[in-house]
Amino acid sequence: MRHLPTRTTRTVRRRVIGALTAGLLCAAGAAAPAVADSPVPAEMPAPQSDNGLALTPPMGFNNWNSTHCRAEFNESMVKGIADIFVEKGLKDAGYQYVNLDDCWAKPQRNADGKLEADPVRFPNGIKAVADYVHSKGLKLGIYTSAGTKTCDSVGLPGALGHEYSDAQQFADWGVDYLKYDNCNNQGVDAKLRYTTMRDALEATGRPIVYSICEWGQNKPWEWAAGVGNLWRTTGDISDSWGSMLSIMKQNLPLASAAGPGHWNDPDMLEVGNGGMTGTEYRTHFSMWSVMAAPLLIGSDLRKATPETFEILSNDEVIAVDQDPLGKQGTVFSSTAGRWVVAKEMQDGSRVVALFNETGSAQRISTTAREAGLPEAAAYTMRDLWEHTTYNTAGGISATVPAHGTVLLRVAADRKWAAHPPAVELGLIGSPLVEAGRSAPLTTTVTDLGRTPAESISAALTGPAGWRIKAQSPTGSHVVPTGRALTTRWQVTPPAGTATGTYDLTLSAQYRSPAGTRVRSTVPFSAHVVVAPPAGDSYLSDLPQLSAANGYGPVEKDTSNGESAAGDGHPLTIGGAVFTKGLGVHADSAVEFYAGGACSAVTAQVGVDDEKGAKGTVAFEIWADGTKAASSGVLTNAMAAQPITADVSGAQVVRLVVTDGGDGVDSDHADWADLRIGC
């Protein structure tokens, strides 16, 4: 803990330099606040020691992702969340902060320059809410902005120029956590604004976790470890695969900045809000935990499904996030969307995330040595979602479903022989099939363990009406270490099956040398496809194999509106309007079946005019696993640029848009006049 000045010292300091803040605001073009009580240093002070808080990443709840400023955000909701924390075991799992976001305050300060709670939302005031939350053994968080107003469209009072009085007011109410946003900051230096609030919080003498929310604009990972307990590294998350993926990619490279008391914050959880699949939400929760990110629930738990509670309360995954060593996981590889991220744990084990970014199942592998473990005869390997333990000779691999993550805790444990051998279930060949026609698939069941897998058998199942027939043996008396049971299959969907994605499941049963029976399964996605027509076609008229988008759905023949399907506008780049194409938002990936029969993809690409001067993007065309063309970084100031890719022989064409390397911000990207020649 830093030495706290006495209240007399704080009062004198406020009187002597309170006018500095008002002068700075006026110089920045803003009216001076009614009450200016905060010092703004003439130069950035040196970082000081940690405040002793948030030694593991904060866990709790924030209402913003589920309610924004809607009327349902109120005292009743907040108390209800606190009740659910206790009733559903979330408190016991480690969640402790119940945090209010924007819109809790009245539009104006009172005559004394003090903040007041909105009397409709919080008729009993914030202190009464804090008292209730505290009575449950939990803590209360609050929100304001390091500007003259908050981020809500109405613009509620911000704390710039009121840092010391607002901090003291929060302390008097019993606040335990402050989220400090970045809107309406009047151009005042970020380090000065956030350091001033740090000093104001400490001057209260109350321990308050300090969350810096300046969106990563000023690289807080380089300077904020002596200022706040956590800092946002990105813009706001939304409840979509593309948004979550983009934010994860921005946060992963910053591992060296994180540690006990100072954490990278890739924004709150979207688990349970409905915009992603269960598989994607498990990836979200897994990767946030591997990144030692704050775990702040963003869904309305009063409406949560059992699956949502199952994800959020997985104590083995939470233990990864809350490990006291405080290491953020680091990226070991990310080739072609197959990610290996490993996190060192206090007990010497490693947690390895095998994460599949792509839209189809992928084999992802590494080894215990590559993950940082010492040489050993064998290792224990714990699957943190399946809650099962195996032995491995050193290989760490799995066939990971589309958008999925296999999360494994691996240790050089002498007790490895007490566990059955790990097996990897794999698929050889492309699960792309045409209705009424047979397609070959080959499956493998590989023994990764130090001990053999005995009496092993494999089975492949699919939707009702599909014919799946084995063409080679499905069982073996024994499969030794490093060997595999390989089975060839013929898969035939019924004639007339609609194009789309269908579930297949590969399962294996085997016995360990000690007699333990094991059953393992992995899901695959089979795509029923139709061959593209001969000649030139607009890709917006053809079925998509998969689509992931930063905000809102991929739009056909209109721009991206960021929300519901059909909310876009005419595709417009540099004043030119196009009637055909795709409207997307970075980061985005859309896949189409080419069937080896197509030669070229062409388009006019750029940032849609509807975003004014904002937006930087880069377009890529991939033929199977090879990048066939790239536009380079494009801005809104540029006219539509032509892009052409040779896709000869490719089974799948993948259209990718990245954010141009500057973080996602209004990146409405248009694939205009998008054609494929077959």
LORO-594844 format. One record per residue (C-alpha): z, y, x; residue number from 1. Coordinates in steps of 0.2 Angstrom, whole numbers, plus 5000, padded with zeros to 4 digits. Last residue first. Layout:
residues N
    up  north  east    i
     Z      Y     X  NUM
...
END
This chain:
residues 678
    up  north  east    i
  4687   4893  4919  678
  4688   4912  4922  677
  4705   4920  4918  676
  4707   4938  4911  675
  4720   4951  4910  674
  4712   4968  4904  673
  4729   4976  4908  672
  4744   4967  4916  671
  4756   4981  4912  670
  4773   4984  4921  669
  4787   4994  4913  668
  4799   4996  4927  667
  4811   5008  4920  666
  4824   5006  4934  665
  4826   4989  4942  664
  4831   4990  4961  663
  4821   4999  4974  662
  4811   4984  4981  661
  4796   4986  4971  660
  4804   4979  4955  659
  4795   4962  4955  658
  4781   4957  4944  657
  4775   4938  4944  656
  4760   4930  4936  655
  4760   4911  4938  654
  4744   4900  4937  653
  4748   4882  4935  652
  4736   4867  4938  651
  4727   4876  4952  650
  4710   4869  4958  649
  4703   4886  4961  648
  4715   4900  4958  647
  4706   4914  4968  646
  4715   4930  4964  645
  4709   4947  4959  644
  4719   4963  4957  643
  4712   4980  4951  642
  4723   4995  4951  641
  4727   5006  4936  640
  4730   5024  4941  639
  4745   5029  4952  638
  4759   5041  4948  637
  4769   5028  4939  636
  4771   5019  4956  635
  4763   5003  4963  634
  4770   4993  4977  633
  4758   4980  4985  632
  4745   4972  4973  631
  4747   4954  4978  630
  4735   4939  4977  629
  4735   4920  4979  628
  4753   4917  4982  627
  4754   4898  4984  626
  4765   4886  4974  625
  4753   4882  4959  624
  4741   4897  4961  623
  4752   4913  4961  622
  4747   4930  4956  621
  4758   4944  4962  620
  4761   4962  4955  619
  4773   4975  4963  618
  4783   4988  4953  617
  4790   5006  4955  616
  4795   5015  4939  615
  4800   5033  4934  614
  4789   5048  4932  613
  4786   5046  4914  612
  4791   5029  4907  611
  4777   5028  4893  610
  4764   5029  4906  609
  4765   5010  4910  608
  4766   5006  4928  607
  4751   4997  4935  606
  4738   4983  4934  605
  4720   4980  4930  604
  4717   4962  4929  603
  4708   4947  4936  602
  4711   4928  4938  601
  4699   4917  4946  600
  4692   4899  4947  599
  4698   4888  4933  598
  4697   4869  4929  597
  4713   4863  4939  596
  4722   4862  4922  595
  4725   4880  4921  594
  4741   4880  4912  593
  4749   4897  4911  592
  4766   4904  4918  591
  4774   4921  4916  590
  4786   4929  4928  589
  4796   4945  4927  588
  4808   4956  4936  587
  4802   4968  4931  586
  4797   4973  4913  585
  4782   4965  4905  584
  4767   4971  4894  583
  4753   4958  4894  582
  4734   4962  4892  581
  4721   4967  4879  580
  4717   4984  4871  579
  4718   4995  4887  578
  4722   5014  4887  577
  4718   5024  4902  576
  4729   5039  4905  575
  4736   5033  4922  574
  4740   5016  4914  573
  4742   5014  4895  572
  4745   4998  4886  571
  4747   5003  4868  570
  4765   5003  4862  569
  4779   4990  4862  568
  4792   4985  4849  567
  4783   4969  4844  566
  4796   4957  4850  565
  4814   4965  4850  564
  4821   4975  4864  563
  4814   4982  4881  562
  4798   4989  4872  561
  4786   4981  4884  560
  4768   4988  4883  559
  4756   4980  4870  558
  4742   4967  4870  557
  4755   4952  4870  556
  4773   4957  4875  555
  4784   4948  4886  554
  4801   4948  4878  553
  4815   4961  4880  552
  4821   4967  4897  551
  4819   4959  4914  550
  4807   4945  4908  549
  4805   4926  4909  548
  4790   4917  4902  547
  4785   4899  4902  546
  4770   4888  4898  545
  4761   4902  4889  544
  4748   4899  4876  543
  4732   4908  4878  542
  4726   4924  4869  541
  4736   4935  4881  540
  4727   4926  4895  539
  4710   4934  4889  538
  4697   4921  4892  537
  4681   4920  4903  536
  4671   4904  4902  535
  4676   4887  4897  534
  4692   4885  4886  533
  4709   4882  4894  532
  4714   4864  4893  531
  4728   4861  4881  530
  4746   4858  4885  529
  4761   4848  4880  528
  4775   4853  4893  527
  4788   4841  4898  526
  4805   4848  4903  525
  4817   4837  4912  524
  4835   4833  4909  523
  4846   4824  4922  522
  4857   4809  4919  521
  4870   4799  4928  520
  4880   4784  4923  519
  4893   4776  4935  518
  4903   4760  4934  517
  4916   4758  4947  516
  4916   4740  4954  515
  4923   4744  4971  514
  4906   4742  4979  513
  4900   4756  4966  512
  4891   4751  4951  511
  4875   4758  4944  510
  4867   4767  4928  509
  4853   4779  4929  508
  4846   4792  4917  507
  4830   4802  4916  506
  4829   4813  4900  505
  4814   4821  4893  504
  4814   4837  4883  503
  4799   4845  4875  502
  4791   4862  4879  501
  4776   4869  4869  500
  4759   4864  4863  499
  4759   4856  4846  498
  4758   4837  4845  497
  4742   4832  4836  496
  4740   4815  4844  495
  4757   4809  4849  494
  4764   4812  4866  493
  4760   4799  4879  492
  4770   4796  4895  491
  4765   4781  4907  490
  4779   4777  4919  489
  4781   4772  4938  488
  4798   4768  4944  487
  4805   4770  4961  486
  4823   4764  4966  485
  4827   4773  4982  484
  4834   4771  4999  483
  4845   4783  5009  482
  4860   4772  5009  481
  4857   4755  5001  480
  4850   4752  4983  479
  4856   4735  4976  478
  4851   4722  4963  477
  4837   4733  4957  476
  4831   4740  4941  475
  4817   4749  4931  474
  4803   4738  4939  473
  4785   4745  4938  472
  4773   4752  4924  471
  4787   4758  4912  470
  4782   4764  4895  469
  4786   4780  4887  468
  4777   4782  4870  467
  4783   4798  4861  466
  4786   4797  4842  465
  4804   4803  4843  464
  4806   4815  4858  463
  4809   4807  4876  462
  4818   4794  4886  461
  4816   4788  4904  460
  4828   4774  4910  459
  4834   4768  4927  458
  4844   4753  4933  457
  4856   4750  4947  456
  4866   4734  4949  455
  4873   4741  4965  454
  4873   4758  4974  453
  4877   4756  4992  452
  4891   4765  5002  451
  4888   4781  5013  450
  4881   4789  4998  449
  4864   4798  4995  448
  4857   4783  4985  447
  4840   4788  4978  446
  4835   4786  4960  445
  4816   4790  4959  444
  4805   4793  4944  443
  4786   4793  4944  442
  4775   4801  4930  441
  4758   4796  4924  440
  4750   4805  4909  439
  4743   4797  4893  438
  4733   4807  4881  437
  4737   4810  4862  436
  4743   4827  4865  435
  4740   4833  4883  434
  4753   4831  4896  433
  4761   4842  4910  432
  4776   4834  4918  431
  4769   4836  4935  430
  4772   4822  4948  429
  4787   4814  4956  428
  4803   4816  4947  427
  4820   4814  4954  426
  4838   4807  4951  425
  4849   4809  4966  424
  4863   4796  4968  423
  4881   4799  4974  422
  4890   4784  4980  421
  4906   4779  4971  420
  4923   4787  4976  419
  4938   4779  4986  418
  4927   4778  5001  417
  4927   4797  5003  416
  4946   4798  5006  415
  4944   4804  5024  414
  4938   4821  5017  413
  4924   4831  5025  412
  4922   4842  5010  411
  4909   4846  4997  410
  4911   4856  4981  409
  4895   4855  4971  408
  4887   4867  4958  407
  4870   4861  4951  406
  4862   4877  4944  405
  4848   4878  4931  404
  4834   4889  4927  403
  4823   4874  4925  402
  4832   4858  4928  401
  4839   4854  4945  400
  4834   4838  4954  399
  4848   4836  4966  398
  4852   4836  4984  397
  4867   4837  4997  396
  4864   4824  5010  395
  4879   4820  5022  394
  4883   4802  5019  393
  4889   4806  5002  392
  4904   4801  4992  391
  4906   4805  4974  390
  4917   4815  4962  389
  4915   4819  4944  388
  4919   4835  4934  387
  4901   4836  4927  386
  4901   4855  4929  385
  4910   4856  4946  384
  4901   4841  4953  383
  4913   4835  4967  382
  4906   4829  4984  381
  4917   4819  4996  380
  4910   4817  5013  379
  4904   4804  5025  378
  4905   4798  5044  377
  4909   4816  5048  376
  4901   4831  5058  375
  4909   4847  5053  374
  4904   4857  5037  373
  4894   4873  5038  372
  4882   4871  5023  371
  4869   4865  5036  370
  4881   4851  5041  369
  4884   4845  5024  368
  4865   4844  5021  367
  4852   4853  5010  366
  4842   4849  4995  365
  4833   4856  4980  364
  4821   4845  4969  363
  4814   4856  4955  362
  4813   4855  4936  361
  4801   4868  4928  360
  4802   4886  4924  359
  4808   4892  4942  358
  4824   4900  4948  357
  4832   4883  4952  356
  4849   4885  4960  355
  4858   4872  4971  354
  4875   4880  4973  353
  4885   4873  4987  352
  4904   4875  4988  351
  4911   4872  5005  350
  4927   4864  5010  349
  4939   4871  5023  348
  4954   4873  5012  347
  4951   4892  5010  346
  4933   4890  5004  345
  4916   4894  5012  344
  4903   4898  5000  343
  4885   4891  5000  342
  4869   4896  4992  341
  4853   4885  4992  340
  4839   4892  4981  339
  4823   4884  4976  338
  4812   4898  4969  337
  4798   4895  4981  336
  4809   4895  4996  335
  4826   4902  4994  334
  4836   4896  5008  333
  4854   4897  5016  332
  4860   4912  5005  331
  4878   4917  5007  330
  4893   4915  4996  329
  4906   4928  4995  328
  4921   4924  5005  327
  4938   4929  4997  326
  4949   4917  5007  325
  4960   4917  4991  324
  4948   4906  4981  323
  4946   4915  4964  322
  4927   4913  4961  321
  4927   4895  4966  320
  4943   4892  4956  319
  4934   4899  4941  318
  4921   4885  4943  317
  4934   4871  4943  316
  4944   4880  4929  315
  4929   4879  4917  314
  4936   4892  4904  313
  4921   4903  4902  312
  4908   4889  4901  311
  4918   4879  4888  310
  4923   4894  4878  309
  4904   4898  4876  308
  4900   4881  4872  307
  4914   4881  4858  306
  4905   4896  4851  305
  4911   4914  4852  304
  4913   4925  4837  303
  4930   4932  4840  302
  4926   4931  4858  301
  4914   4946  4857  300
  4904   4943  4873  299
  4905   4953  4889  298
  4918   4943  4898  297
  4923   4951  4915  296
  4922   4939  4929  295
  4922   4950  4945  294
  4910   4943  4958  293
  4915   4931  4972  292
  4896   4927  4974  291
  4899   4909  4971  290
  4908   4913  4954  289
  4894   4925  4949  288
  4882   4911  4953  287
  4890   4898  4943  286
  4893   4909  4927  285
  4875   4915  4927  284
  4869   4897  4930  283
  4880   4891  4916  282
  4873   4904  4905  281
  4855   4899  4910  280
  4858   4881  4905  279
  4866   4886  4888  278
  4851   4896  4885  277
  4850   4915  4886  276
  4850   4930  4874  275
  4864   4924  4863  274
  4879   4935  4868  273
  4889   4920  4874  272
  4889   4922  4893  271
  4883   4940  4896  270
  4895   4943  4911  269
  4899   4960  4918  268
  4891   4969  4932  267
  4885   4964  4950  266
  4901   4969  4957  265
  4903   4968  4976  264
  4922   4966  4979  263
  4936   4975  4989  262
  4954   4969  4988  261
  4951   4952  4996  260
  4933   4952  5003  259
  4915   4958  5000  258
  4904   4968  5012  257
  4897   4953  5021  256
  4890   4945  5006  255
  4878   4960  5002  254
  4862   4949  5002  253
  4867   4941  4985  252
  4869   4956  4975  251
  4851   4962  4973  250
  4845   4944  4969  249
  4859   4942  4956  248
  4854   4958  4948  247
  4836   4952  4946  246
  4840   4935  4940  245
  4852   4942  4926  244
  4839   4954  4920  243
  4825   4941  4920  242
  4836   4928  4911  241
  4841   4941  4897  240
  4857   4948  4890  239
  4856   4965  4900  238
  4864   4970  4916  237
  4867   4988  4920  236
  4860   4995  4937  235
  4866   4987  4953  234
  4879   4985  4967  233
  4894   4991  4956  232
  4909   4993  4966  231
  4926   4984  4967  230
  4943   4988  4973  229
  4939   5006  4977  228
  4940   5019  4991  227
  4942   5010  5008  226
  4930   4997  5004  225
  4918   5010  4996  224
  4908   5014  5012  223
  4894   5002  5015  222
  4895   4992  4999  221
  4894   5009  4990  220
  4875   5010  4994  219
  4873   5027  4986  218
  4864   5021  4970  217
  4873   5005  4969  216
  4876   5008  4950  215
  4889   5021  4952  214
  4903   5011  4944  213
  4918   5011  4955  212
  4931   5000  4948  211
  4949   5005  4953  210
  4963   4993  4949  209
  4978   5003  4944  208
  4996   5001  4952  207
  5006   5016  4946  206
  5012   5029  4958  205
  5002   5042  4950  204
  4996   5049  4966  203
  4987   5033  4969  202
  4976   5036  4954  201
  4972   5054  4960  200
  4968   5049  4977  199
  4956   5036  4971  198
  4949   5049  4959  197
  4945   5061  4973  196
  4937   5047  4983  195
  4925   5043  4969  194
  4919   5061  4967  193
  4918   5064  4986  192
  4909   5049  4990  191
  4897   5052  4976  190
  4892   5069  4981  189
  4891   5081  4967  188
  4874   5081  4959  187
  4881   5087  4942  186
  4889   5070  4939  185
  4883   5068  4921  184
  4884   5049  4922  183
  4892   5039  4936  182
  4905   5028  4929  181
  4924   5025  4933  180
  4931   5008  4927  179
  4950   5010  4928  178
  4962   4996  4927  177
  4981   4995  4924  176
  4983   5008  4910  175
  5001   5010  4904  174
  4998   5026  4894  173
  5008   5037  4907  172
  4996   5030  4920  171
  4981   5034  4911  170
  4988   5052  4908  169
  4992   5053  4926  168
  4974   5048  4931  167
  4967   5061  4918  166
  4978   5075  4925  165
  4973   5071  4943  164
  4954   5068  4940  163
  4951   5083  4929  162
  4937   5092  4938  161
  4925   5077  4935  160
  4934   5066  4922  159
  4922   5065  4909  158
  4923   5070  4891  157
  4912   5062  4878  156
  4894   5064  4879  155
  4886   5060  4862  154
  4873   5048  4870  153
  4887   5038  4879  152
  4887   5039  4898  151
  4903   5050  4900  150
  4903   5068  4902  149
  4907   5081  4916  148
  4905   5067  4929  147
  4914   5053  4937  146
  4915   5044  4921  145
  4928   5036  4910  144
  4934   5019  4905  143
  4950   5010  4902  142
  4959   4994  4907  141
  4974   4985  4899  140
  4984   4971  4907  139
  4990   4954  4900  138
  5007   4946  4897  137
  5005   4946  4878  136
  5017   4961  4876  135
  5006   4970  4889  134
  4991   4970  4877  133
  5002   4977  4863  132
  5010   4990  4874  131
  4992   4995  4880  130
  4986   4997  4862  129
  5001   5008  4858  128
  4998   5018  4873  127
  4980   5020  4868  126
  4983   5029  4852  125
  4989   5022  4835  124
  4973   5027  4826  123
  4962   5019  4839  122
  4944   5018  4832  121
  4947   5031  4818  120
  4958   5043  4828  119
  4947   5043  4844  118
  4960   5043  4858  117
  4964   5060  4866  116
  4961   5067  4883  115
  4971   5082  4889  114
  4965   5099  4892  113
  4981   5107  4885  112
  4971   5113  4869  111
  4964   5095  4866  110
  4950   5087  4875  109
  4934   5086  4865  108
  4923   5072  4858  107
  4938   5060  4855  106
  4940   5045  4866  105
  4937   5026  4865  104
  4918   5028  4866  103
  4915   5021  4883  102
  4923   5004  4889  101
  4940   4997  4885  100
  4946   4983  4896   99
  4957   4968  4892   98
  4962   4962  4910   97
  4971   4945  4912   96
  4959   4931  4913   95
  4966   4918  4925   94
  4963   4901  4916   93
  4981   4903  4908   92
  4975   4919  4900   91
  4959   4910  4894   90
  4969   4897  4886   89
  4962   4899  4868   88
  4977   4906  4860   87
  4982   4918  4874   86
  4965   4926  4878   85
  4962   4925  4859   84
  4977   4936  4855   83
  4971   4949  4868   82
  4954   4949  4861   81
  4961   4952  4843   80
  4971   4967  4850   79
  4955   4974  4857   78
  4945   4971  4841   77
  4958   4978  4830   76
  4960   4994  4840   75
  4941   4998  4839   74
  4924   4993  4845   73
  4917   4987  4828   72
  4911   5005  4825   71
  4897   5003  4837   70
  4898   5011  4854   69
  4891   4996  4865   68
  4897   4981  4855   67
  4893   4965  4864   66
  4889   4971  4882   65
  4902   4985  4881   64
  4918   4976  4876   63
  4925   4972  4893   62
  4935   4956  4896   61
  4946   4949  4910   60
  4945   4943  4928   59
  4947   4954  4943   58
  4940   4946  4960   57
  4954   4940  4971   56
  4966   4951  4981   55
  4963   4964  4966   54
  4977   4975  4971   53
  4985   4979  4988   52
  4980   4997  4989   51
  4969   4994  5004   50
  4970   5005  5019   49
  4962   5022  5021   48
  4944   5027  5022   47
  4942   5043  5032   46
  4940   5058  5022   45
  4923   5065  5017   44
  4922   5084  5020   43
  4927   5099  5011   42
  4938   5089  5000   41
  4937   5091  4981   40
  4955   5093  4975   39
  4958   5090  4956   38
  4967   5101  4943   37
  4953   5110  4934   36
  4957   5113  4916   35
  4944   5121  4905   34
  4930   5114  4915   33
  4919   5126  4925   32
  4902   5126  4917   31
  4889   5116  4927   30
  4875   5122  4938   29
  4880   5113  4954   28
  4888   5129  4961   27
  4898   5130  4945   26
  4904   5112  4948   25
  4909   5116  4966   24
  4919   5132  4961   23
  4928   5122  4947   22
  4933   5109  4960   21
  4939   5121  4973   20
  4950   5130  4960   19
  4962   5115  4960   18
  4965   5118  4979   17
  4982   5127  4980   16
  4989   5122  4963   15
  4984   5104  4964   14
  4991   5102  4981   13
  5008   5110  4976   12
  5009   5098  4961   11
  5005   5083  4972   10
  5018   5088  4985    9
  5031   5090  4971    8
  5027   5073  4964    7
  5029   5065  4981    6
  5014   5059  4991    5
  5011   5040  4990    4
  5010   5031  5007    3
  4996   5018  5006    2
  5000   5000  5000    1
END
